[in-house]
Amino acid sequence: MKIRVNDFYLLPEEEHSNILARANVTINDRITIKGIKLFSGSNGPCVMMPSYKSLQNGKEKWVDHVYCKDTLLRDELLESLKRAYADAIKIEQMPDQHVAVKLTRLDRSDSMLKAIGYIEVDGLIIRNIRVLQGKHGQLFVSMPQYQKDGIWQDLVYPCTQRERENIKKAILKEYEEMEVQKKWNEG
């Protein structure tokens, strides 16, 4: 059985949540299952398949969309997720890497787009990084994207929440320094 774990995300520790991580998993290069969770149960880690609420005999019950027919597959799936979890923990413990940022400020008051530029991470130049401003003034960062069937999807994205925050922080710091410089020049 060939099991490939894709898009593995450690989930932030939240009160009353035993969900450790979320992933997409491909079985034998034939079927991909999205939204599988690694759960910390009373007997150790276990797999939670994507599920939905169903009303059965007047009671709400969670029902798996997909389930493993035999325990061997479920055990292999669990071991694959546990290995991915151990790898992700190692990555999380690594020191933050430097992110070089170059932005060009856009002076269009009628647009959400405030700046566009590129970042350099681990020898890769990632272009079309955008700083956008939401309706309530909050700033957010958008990675390069493409549109498929009316849905925007990232072409490049950080593998961990920590790295996502590291990149976002570097980009917004550069943008805020540009804003200070603009105000200073207008002065």
N, CA and C of each residue as an Amber inpcrd file, in Angstrom:
protein
   561
   0.8500000  -1.1760000   0.0000000   0.0000000   0.0000000   0.0000000
   0.8920000   1.2340000   0.0000000   0.6810000   2.1270000  -0.9500000
   1.4510000   3.3640000  -1.0340000   0.5890000   4.5040000  -0.4950000
   1.0570000   5.1170000   0.5820000   0.3370000   6.2280000   1.2050000
   1.2430000   7.4510000   1.1710000   0.7410000   8.5220000   0.5730000
   1.4980000   9.7680000   0.4890000   0.7250000  10.8530000   1.2330000
   1.3770000  11.4750000   2.2120000   0.7490000  12.5420000   2.9900000
   1.0850000  13.8740000   2.3170000   0.0510000  14.6090000   1.9130000
   0.2040000  15.9050000   1.2530000  -0.3570000  16.9940000   2.1640000
   0.1060000  18.1940000   1.9890000  -0.4730000  19.3570000   2.6750000
  -0.7180000  19.0880000   4.1550000   0.3290000  18.7300000   4.8660000
   0.2330000  18.4270000   6.2920000   0.3500000  19.7250000   7.0850000
  -0.6140000  20.0160000   7.9420000  -0.6180000  21.2400000   8.7340000
  -0.7540000  20.9170000  10.2160000   0.1880000  21.4150000  10.9950000
   0.0260000  21.3580000  12.4450000  -1.0430000  22.3760000  12.8070000
  -1.9390000  22.0100000  13.6920000  -2.9800000  22.9390000  14.1080000
  -2.5740000  23.5920000  15.4200000  -2.8810000  24.8740000  15.5760000
  -2.5210000  25.5400000  16.8320000  -3.2070000  24.8850000  18.0120000
  -2.4970000  24.8550000  19.1230000  -3.0770000  24.2630000  20.3280000
  -4.2080000  25.1430000  20.8250000  -5.3820000  24.5690000  20.9100000
  -6.5480000  25.3020000  21.3920000  -7.1230000  24.5540000  22.5790000
  -7.6840000  25.3200000  23.4700000  -8.2970000  24.7210000  24.6420000
  -9.4200000  23.7830000  24.1990000  -9.5210000  22.6450000  24.8020000
 -10.5680000  21.6440000  24.5490000 -10.4880000  21.0050000  23.1640000
  -9.3260000  21.0770000  22.4970000  -9.1960000  20.4330000  21.1970000
  -8.0560000  19.4270000  21.2430000  -8.3270000  18.2320000  20.8030000
  -7.2990000  17.1940000  20.7520000  -6.8190000  16.9540000  19.3290000
  -7.2180000  17.8060000  18.4010000  -6.7870000  17.6480000  17.0160000
  -5.3840000  18.2250000  16.8810000  -4.4460000  17.3770000  16.4630000
  -3.0420000  17.7650000  16.3610000  -2.6980000  18.3560000  15.0040000
  -3.2790000  17.7730000  13.9470000  -2.8950000  18.1820000  12.5990000
  -3.9910000  17.7970000  11.6050000  -3.8780000  18.4070000  10.4170000
  -4.8090000  18.1250000   9.3230000  -3.9670000  17.8580000   8.0770000
  -4.4300000  16.9480000   7.2170000  -3.6620000  16.6140000   6.0170000
  -4.5790000  16.1060000   4.9080000  -4.0270000  16.1110000   3.7150000
  -4.6320000  15.4130000   2.5910000  -3.7520000  14.1950000   2.3400000
  -4.3620000  13.0710000   2.0280000  -3.6170000  11.8250000   1.8720000
  -4.0010000  11.1730000   0.5550000  -2.9740000  10.7190000  -0.1960000
  -3.2030000  10.0090000  -1.4530000  -2.8690000   8.5400000  -1.2490000
  -3.8000000   7.6750000  -1.6720000  -3.6360000   6.2220000  -1.5340000
  -3.3700000   5.6320000  -2.9210000  -2.2300000   4.9280000  -3.0450000
  -1.8440000   4.2250000  -4.2800000  -1.9180000   5.0940000  -5.5320000
  -1.6590000   6.4010000  -5.3880000  -1.7280000   7.3470000  -6.5140000
  -3.0590000   7.2720000  -7.2620000  -4.1200000   6.8780000  -6.5640000
  -5.4240000   6.7350000  -7.2040000  -6.4950000   7.6060000  -6.5630000
  -6.4730000   7.7160000  -5.2560000  -7.5130000   8.4400000  -4.5250000
  -6.8510000   9.3860000  -3.5370000  -7.2930000  10.6500000  -3.5090000
  -6.8400000  11.6050000  -2.4990000  -7.9990000  11.9180000  -1.5820000
  -7.7450000  11.8640000  -0.2890000  -8.7410000  12.1850000   0.7330000
  -8.3000000  13.4860000   1.3920000  -9.1570000  14.4840000   1.3670000
  -8.8490000  15.7780000   1.9690000  -9.4090000  15.8500000   3.3820000
  -8.6870000  16.5590000   4.2380000  -9.2050000  16.8720000   5.5660000
  -9.1190000  15.7680000   6.5930000  -8.1820000  14.8390000   6.4200000
  -7.9640000  13.8230000   7.4510000  -7.2820000  14.5080000   8.6370000
  -7.6640000  14.1250000   9.8410000  -7.0850000  14.7440000  11.0370000
  -6.3450000  13.7010000  11.8690000  -5.2480000  14.1380000  12.4700000
  -4.5410000  13.3310000  13.4590000  -5.0270000  13.8190000  14.8120000
  -5.5890000  12.9110000  15.5790000  -6.2840000  13.2320000  16.8180000
  -5.5580000  12.5820000  17.9820000  -5.4280000  13.3010000  19.0760000
  -4.8150000  12.7450000  20.2820000  -5.9210000  12.1500000  21.1480000
  -6.0500000  10.8370000  21.0870000  -7.0830000  10.1460000  21.8530000
  -6.5670000   9.6500000  23.1890000  -7.4400000   9.0720000  23.9820000
  -7.0440000   8.5820000  25.3100000  -6.0570000   7.4170000  25.2140000
  -6.0600000   6.6940000  24.0740000  -5.1250000   5.5770000  23.8830000
  -3.9940000   5.9320000  22.9250000  -3.7400000   7.2330000  22.7530000
  -2.6860000   7.6730000  21.8490000  -3.2630000   8.2560000  20.5740000
  -2.3880000   8.6050000  19.5960000  -2.8610000   9.2210000  18.3590000
  -3.7870000   8.2900000  17.5650000  -4.7570000   8.8830000  16.9100000
  -5.6460000   8.1240000  16.0270000  -6.0510000   8.9950000  14.8510000
  -6.6420000   8.3660000  13.8520000  -7.0330000   9.0300000  12.6140000
  -8.5060000   9.3950000  12.6750000  -8.8210000  10.6270000  12.2580000
 -10.2150000  11.0560000  12.0940000 -10.4300000  11.3300000  10.6170000
 -11.2910000  10.5540000   9.9980000 -11.5950000  10.7450000   8.5870000
 -12.5710000  11.9150000   8.4350000 -12.6450000  12.5210000   7.2360000
 -13.6240000  13.5870000   7.0170000 -15.0310000  13.0520000   7.3000000
 -15.8300000  13.8350000   8.0080000 -17.1480000  13.3490000   8.4090000
 -18.1930000  14.4520000   8.3320000 -19.4330000  14.0680000   8.5160000
 -20.5560000  14.9980000   8.4940000 -21.5440000  14.6010000   9.5840000
 -22.3610000  15.5890000  10.0130000 -23.3810000  15.3100000  11.0170000
 -24.5970000  14.7100000  10.3340000 -25.1380000  13.6850000  10.9610000
 -26.3180000  13.0200000  10.4390000 -27.3120000  12.8270000  11.5800000
 -28.5570000  12.8690000  11.2520000 -29.6020000  12.6290000  12.2440000
 -30.0540000  11.1760000  12.0970000 -29.7650000  10.3680000  13.1150000
 -30.1290000   8.9540000  13.0860000 -30.9080000   8.6150000  14.3490000
 -32.1090000   8.1040000  14.1580000 -32.9920000   7.7610000  15.2820000
 -33.2080000   8.9450000  16.2210000 -33.3100000  10.1440000  15.6280000
 -33.5650000  11.3400000  16.4090000 -32.3530000  11.9130000  17.1150000
 -31.1770000  11.3260000  16.8850000 -29.9510000  11.8050000  17.5300000
 -28.9350000  12.2020000  16.4740000 -28.1850000  13.2900000  16.7740000
 -27.1050000  13.6960000  15.8760000 -25.9170000  12.7620000  16.0690000
 -25.3160000  12.3810000  14.9430000 -24.1740000  11.4760000  14.9700000
 -23.2200000  11.8850000  13.8570000 -21.9170000  11.7800000  14.1320000
 -20.9230000  12.0430000  13.1020000 -20.7030000  10.7690000  12.2960000
 -20.7320000  10.8840000  10.9650000 -20.5610000   9.7480000  10.0640000
 -19.4020000  10.0550000   9.1170000 -18.4660000   9.1050000   8.9780000
 -17.3240000   9.2910000   8.0810000 -17.7760000   9.2540000   6.6190000
 -17.2370000  10.2050000   5.8180000 -17.4540000  10.1650000   4.3720000
 -16.7060000   8.9890000   3.7600000 -15.5410000   8.7030000   4.3480000
 -14.6530000   7.6370000   3.8810000 -14.2220000   6.8600000   5.1050000
 -14.1150000   5.5490000   4.9890000 -13.5790000   4.7810000   6.1090000
 -12.7280000   3.6460000   5.5730000 -11.8160000   3.1610000   6.4070000
 -10.9270000   2.0580000   6.0310000 -11.6610000   0.7440000   6.2560000
 -11.6810000  -0.0650000   5.2260000 -12.3730000  -1.3510000   5.2930000
 -11.6800000  -2.3170000   6.2470000 -10.3410000  -2.2390000   6.2990000
  -9.6210000  -3.1450000   7.1970000  -8.6600000  -2.3710000   8.0940000
  -8.2980000  -2.9860000   9.1900000  -7.4520000  -2.3210000  10.1780000
  -6.0180000  -2.1440000   9.6840000  -5.5510000  -2.9890000   8.7610000
  -4.1980000  -2.8610000   8.2330000  -4.0300000  -1.5130000   7.5220000
  -4.9780000  -1.1430000   6.6870000  -4.9130000   0.1390000   6.0000000
  -4.9780000   1.2860000   7.0030000  -5.8750000   1.1660000   7.9700000
  -6.0030000   2.2290000   8.9780000  -4.7040000   2.3650000   9.7790000
  -4.0600000   1.2480000  10.1210000  -2.7930000   1.2950000  10.8470000
  -1.6910000   1.9280000  10.0020000  -1.6300000   1.5980000   8.7060000
  -0.6340000   2.1900000   7.8110000  -0.8660000   3.6890000   7.6700000
  -2.1210000   4.0640000   7.5730000  -2.4750000   5.4760000   7.4750000
  -2.0480000   6.2150000   8.7410000  -2.3200000   5.6440000   9.8860000
  -1.9290000   6.2520000  11.1540000  -0.4110000   6.4020000  11.2370000
   0.3310000   5.3730000  10.8740000   1.7920000   5.4430000  10.9350000
   2.3310000   6.5220000   9.9970000   1.7560000   6.6470000   8.8100000
   2.1710000   7.6950000   7.8610000   1.9200000   9.0800000   8.4440000
   0.7660000   9.2660000   9.0700000   0.4410000  10.5600000   9.6790000
   1.3380000  10.8500000  10.8830000   1.6610000   9.8260000  11.6640000
   2.5490000  10.0250000  12.8130000   3.9530000  10.4230000  12.3510000
   4.4420000   9.8240000  11.2620000   5.7580000  10.2110000  10.7170000
   5.7270000  11.6590000  10.2270000   4.6580000  12.0240000   9.5160000
   4.5200000  13.4020000   9.0330000   4.4460000  14.3780000  10.2050000
   3.7770000  13.9810000  11.2720000   3.6680000  14.8180000  12.4650000
   5.0520000  15.0250000  13.0990000   5.8220000  13.9480000  13.2370000
   7.1660000  14.0510000  13.8200000   8.0490000  14.9640000  12.9670000
   7.9620000  14.8340000  11.6450000   8.7300000  15.6990000  10.7450000
   8.3150000  17.1590000  10.8970000   7.0120000  17.4040000  10.9910000
   6.5070000  18.7720000  11.1220000   6.9510000  19.4000000  12.4410000
   6.9780000  18.6070000  13.5020000   7.4400000  19.1180000  14.7980000
   8.9130000  19.5280000  14.7050000   9.7350000  18.7220000  14.0150000
  11.1510000  19.0670000  13.8360000  11.2950000  20.3910000  13.1020000
  10.4900000  20.5770000  12.0550000  10.5440000  21.8180000  11.2750000
  10.1130000  23.0000000  12.1400000   9.0770000  22.8210000  12.9400000
   8.5870000  23.8920000  13.8210000   9.6500000  24.3300000  14.8170000
  10.5280000  23.4170000  15.2090000  11.5330000  23.7270000  16.2140000
  12.7760000  24.3840000  15.6200000  12.8650000  24.4370000  14.2870000
  14.0020000  25.0870000  13.6390000  13.8900000  26.6000000  13.8240000
  15.0250000  27.2960000  13.8820000  14.9580000  28.7550000  14.0160000
  14.3380000  29.3780000  12.7620000  13.6930000  30.5450000  12.9520000
  13.1110000  31.2590000  11.8190000  14.2030000  31.6070000  10.8150000
  13.8900000  31.4660000   9.5540000  14.8160000  31.8080000   8.4830000
  14.5810000  33.2570000   8.0650000  15.6290000  33.8940000   7.5700000
  15.5170000  35.2730000   7.0970000  14.6680000  35.3060000   5.8260000
  13.8150000  36.3020000   5.7240000  12.9910000  36.5160000   4.5380000
  13.3240000  37.9110000   4.0220000  13.9020000  37.9870000   2.8170000
  14.1870000  39.2830000   2.1970000  12.9280000  39.7310000   1.4530000
  12.5760000  41.0000000   1.6030000  11.3340000  41.5220000   1.0310000
  11.6340000  42.7640000   0.2070000  11.0380000  42.8580000  -0.9690000
  11.0940000  44.0700000  -1.7920000   9.6790000  44.3660000  -2.2570000
   9.1510000  45.5240000  -1.8370000   7.7860000  45.9090000  -2.1920000
   7.7850000  47.2240000  -2.9600000   6.7950000  47.3780000  -3.8080000
   6.5180000  48.6500000  -4.4700000   5.1500000  49.0990000  -3.9920000
   5.1170000  50.2950000  -3.4000000   3.8760000  50.8470000  -2.8620000
   3.0130000  51.3530000  -4.0090000   1.7350000  51.1090000  -3.9460000
   0.7950000  51.5860000  -4.9610000  -0.0860000  52.6560000  -4.3230000
  -0.1710000  53.8080000  -4.9390000  -0.9420000  54.9210000  -4.3840000
  -2.3020000  55.0190000  -5.0600000  -3.1380000  54.0140000  -4.8330000
  -4.5010000  54.0380000  -5.3820000  -5.4640000  53.9200000  -4.2080000
  -6.0960000  55.0220000  -3.8640000  -6.9850000  55.0280000  -2.7030000
  -8.2520000  54.2020000  -2.9350000  -8.6060000  53.9460000  -4.1940000
  -9.8300000  53.2060000  -4.5010000  -9.6170000  51.6970000  -4.5960000
  -8.4230000  51.2340000  -4.2780000  -8.0930000  49.8220000  -4.4470000
  -7.7020000  49.1790000  -3.1170000  -8.0400000  47.8940000  -2.9670000
  -7.5900000  47.1290000  -1.8070000  -6.0890000  46.8440000  -1.8880000
  -5.5530000  46.7970000  -3.1130000  -4.1470000  46.4770000  -3.3370000
  -3.2810000  47.6630000  -2.9310000  -2.4470000  47.4930000  -1.9290000
  -1.6130000  48.5700000  -1.3950000  -0.1530000  48.4690000  -1.8240000
   0.3290000  47.2400000  -2.0660000   1.7210000  47.0590000  -2.4910000
   1.8480000  45.7060000  -3.1840000   2.8510000  45.6200000  -4.0440000
   3.1530000  44.3630000  -4.7290000   4.6670000  44.2160000  -4.7500000
   5.1390000  42.9780000  -4.7270000   6.5760000  42.7900000  -4.7240000
   6.9760000  41.3370000  -4.7350000   8.1570000  41.0890000  -4.1740000
   8.6590000  39.7190000  -4.1220000   9.3660000  39.4820000  -2.7970000
   9.5140000  38.2040000  -2.4860000  10.2940000  37.8050000  -1.3230000
  11.3430000  36.7940000  -1.7730000  12.4050000  36.6970000  -0.9830000
  13.4120000  35.6610000  -1.2090000  13.4560000  34.7910000   0.0280000
  13.2260000  33.4950000  -0.1790000  13.2320000  32.5120000   0.9020000
  14.0310000  31.3000000   0.4340000  15.0530000  30.9460000   1.1760000
  15.8620000  29.7570000   0.8720000  16.3380000  29.7140000  -0.5790000
  16.7400000  30.8660000  -1.1150000  17.2610000  30.9190000  -2.4780000
  16.1930000  30.9800000  -3.5520000  14.9280000  30.9940000  -3.1770000
  13.8280000  31.1200000  -4.1410000  13.3210000  32.5510000  -4.1530000
  13.1100000  33.1030000  -5.3370000  12.4710000  34.4020000  -5.4910000
  10.9990000  34.1250000  -5.7880000  10.1160000  34.6190000  -4.9450000
   8.6720000  34.4100000  -5.1150000   8.0680000  35.7710000  -5.4410000
   7.6080000  35.9060000  -6.6850000   7.0690000  37.1830000  -7.1530000
   5.5560000  37.2390000  -6.9580000   5.0140000  38.4300000  -7.1740000
   3.5710000  38.6850000  -7.1000000   3.0110000  38.4800000  -5.6890000
   3.8210000  38.8610000  -4.7090000   3.3550000  38.9250000  -3.3260000
   2.5700000  40.2330000  -3.2090000   1.3990000  40.1830000  -2.6180000
   0.5780000  41.3890000  -2.5300000   0.2170000  41.7110000  -1.0790000
   0.2040000  43.0050000  -0.7880000  -0.3130000  43.4970000   0.4790000
  -1.6680000  44.1210000   0.1690000  -2.6960000  43.6270000   0.8310000
  -4.0570000  44.1030000   0.6020000  -4.6250000  44.6650000   1.8950000
  -5.5830000  45.5960000   1.7380000  -6.2340000  46.1730000   2.9090000
  -7.7150000  45.8300000   2.8510000  -8.1970000  45.2030000   3.9310000
  -9.5900000  44.8040000   4.0020000 -10.5140000  45.9860000   4.2490000
 -11.7870000  45.7190000   4.2370000 -12.8080000  46.7610000   4.4000000
 -12.6890000  47.5040000   5.7220000 -12.1870000  46.8420000   6.7510000
 -12.0880000  47.4510000   8.0750000 -10.6730000  47.9290000   8.3880000
  -9.8280000  48.0450000   7.3580000  -8.4870000  48.5900000   7.5300000
  -7.3960000  47.5910000   7.8350000  -7.7520000  46.3290000   8.0670000
  -6.7300000  45.3290000   8.3900000  -5.9080000  45.0020000   7.1420000
  -4.6170000  44.7860000   7.3510000  -3.7260000  44.4190000   6.2550000
  -3.5580000  42.9130000   6.2280000  -3.4720000  42.3650000   5.0250000
  -3.1550000  40.9530000   4.9090000  -2.2990000  40.7300000   3.6830000
  -1.6280000  39.5820000   3.6620000  -0.6710000  39.2360000   2.6130000
  -1.2710000  38.1490000   1.7390000  -1.0820000  38.2970000   0.4380000
  -1.5550000  37.2940000  -0.5100000  -0.3640000  36.7520000  -1.2960000
  -0.2590000  35.4400000  -1.3360000   0.7900000  34.7790000  -2.1140000
   0.3420000  34.7130000  -3.5750000   1.2500000  34.3770000  -4.5100000
   0.8490000  34.2590000  -5.9190000  -0.2730000  33.2280000  -6.0770000
  -1.2600000  33.5600000  -6.9060000  -2.4370000  32.7050000  -7.0480000
  -2.8180000  32.5210000  -8.5100000  -3.6450000  31.5090000  -8.7510000
  -4.2830000  31.3190000 -10.0430000  -5.7530000  31.0070000  -9.7830000
  -6.5520000  31.2270000 -10.8050000  -7.9870000  30.9730000 -10.6500000
  -8.3710000  29.7430000 -11.4610000  -9.0860000  28.8270000 -10.8050000
  -9.5600000  27.6170000 -11.4660000 -11.0200000  27.4210000 -11.0820000
 -11.8740000  27.3660000 -12.0670000 -13.3110000  27.1890000 -11.8370000
 -13.8670000  28.2290000 -10.8730000 -13.3840000  29.4690000 -11.0010000
 -13.8880000  30.5590000 -10.1780000 -13.3310000  30.6120000  -8.7700000
 -12.3830000  29.7330000  -8.4380000 -11.8020000  29.6870000  -7.0870000
 -10.3220000  30.0450000  -7.1810000  -9.8930000  30.9920000  -6.3430000
  -8.4830000  31.3710000  -6.2960000  -7.7130000  30.3910000  -5.4230000
  -6.5680000  29.9330000  -5.9400000  -5.7340000  28.9780000  -5.2130000
  -4.2910000  29.4630000  -5.2170000  -3.6070000  29.2850000  -4.0730000
  -2.2030000  29.6890000  -3.9800000  -1.3450000  28.7770000  -4.8430000
  -0.3850000  29.4010000  -5.5630000   0.6160000  28.6340000  -6.3180000
   1.7690000  28.2210000  -5.4200000   2.0960000  29.0930000  -4.4910000
   3.2030000  28.8900000  -3.5600000   2.6700000  29.2280000  -2.1790000
   2.9770000  28.4050000  -1.1970000   2.5150000  28.7160000   0.1500000
   3.4410000  28.0770000   1.1740000   3.5230000  28.6930000   2.3580000
   4.3470000  28.1330000   3.4320000   3.7720000  26.8040000   3.9140000
   4.6480000  25.9130000   4.3430000   4.2240000  24.5800000   4.7670000
   3.7220000  24.5260000   6.2040000   4.1010000  25.5050000   7.0250000
   3.6640000  25.4890000   8.4150000   3.0600000  26.8420000   8.7820000
   2.2340000  26.8400000   9.8010000   1.6370000  28.0870000  10.2920000
   2.7280000  29.0350000  10.7790000   3.7390000  28.4920000  11.4220000
   4.8370000  29.3170000  11.9280000   5.5600000  30.0210000  10.7830000
   5.8310000  29.2840000   9.7000000   6.5080000  29.9000000   8.5530000
   5.5970000  30.9180000   7.8720000   4.3000000  30.6340000   7.8170000
   3.3390000  31.5940000   7.2550000   3.3940000  32.9090000   8.0420000
   3.4270000  32.8070000   9.3770000   3.4910000  34.0020000  10.2220000
   4.8180000  34.7280000  10.0520000   5.9220000  33.9860000   9.9170000
   7.2440000  34.5720000   9.7230000   7.2780000  35.3970000   8.4320000
   6.7570000  34.8360000   7.3520000   6.7370000  35.5340000   6.0630000
   5.8060000  36.7420000   6.1230000   4.6300000  36.5560000   6.6920000
   3.6600000  37.6600000   6.8090000   4.2550000  38.8090000   7.6180000
   4.9040000  38.4780000   8.7300000   5.5040000  39.4950000   9.5880000
   6.5700000  40.2920000   8.8310000   7.4210000  39.6110000   8.0620000
   8.4800000  40.2880000   7.3060000   7.8870000  41.2180000   6.2410000
   6.8530000  40.7600000   5.5550000   6.2320000  41.5670000   4.4950000
   5.5340000  42.7900000   5.0860000   4.7580000  42.5920000   6.1440000
   4.0320000  43.7170000   6.7410000   4.9830000  44.7140000   7.4110000
   6.0970000  44.2190000   7.9550000   7.1020000  45.1200000   8.5240000
   7.6720000  46.0190000   7.4330000   7.9960000  45.4390000   6.2880000
   8.5140000  46.2240000   5.1580000   7.4750000  47.2420000   4.6940000
   6.2230000  46.8390000   4.6120000   5.1670000  47.7450000   4.1810000
   5.0020000  48.9000000   5.1820000   4.9870000  48.5980000   6.4570000
   4.8300000  49.6380000   7.4770000   6.0080000  50.6060000   7.4670000
   7.2230000  50.1060000   7.1950000   8.3830000  50.9900000   7.0820000
   8.2350000  51.9080000   5.8720000   7.6630000  51.4080000   4.7930000
   7.4000000  52.2440000   3.6120000   6.3850000  53.3360000   3.9440000
   5.3680000  53.0120000   4.7260000   4.3430000  53.9850000   5.1210000
   4.9540000  55.0860000   5.9920000   5.8150000  54.7040000   6.9220000
   6.4890000  55.6870000   7.7760000   7.3530000  56.6090000   6.9230000
   8.0870000  56.0400000   5.9710000   8.9450000  56.8310000   5.0870000
   8.1140000  57.8030000   4.2530000   6.9600000  57.3570000   3.7710000
   6.0770000  58.2220000   2.9790000   5.6140000  59.4150000   3.8200000
   5.1660000  59.1460000   5.0430000   4.7000000  60.2220000   5.9340000
   5.8470000  61.1740000   6.2670000   7.0290000  60.6320000   6.4570000
   8.2060000  61.4530000   6.7520000   8.5000000  62.3930000   5.5830000
   8.4370000  61.8490000   4.3550000   8.7140000  62.6340000   3.1610000
   7.6540000  63.7110000   2.9230000   6.4120000  63.4080000   3.2900000
   5.3260000  64.3720000   3.0960000   5.3820000  65.4740000   4.1410000
   6.0210000  65.1760000   5.2140000   6.1580000  65.9020000   6.3120000
   6.0640000  67.0670000   6.9630000
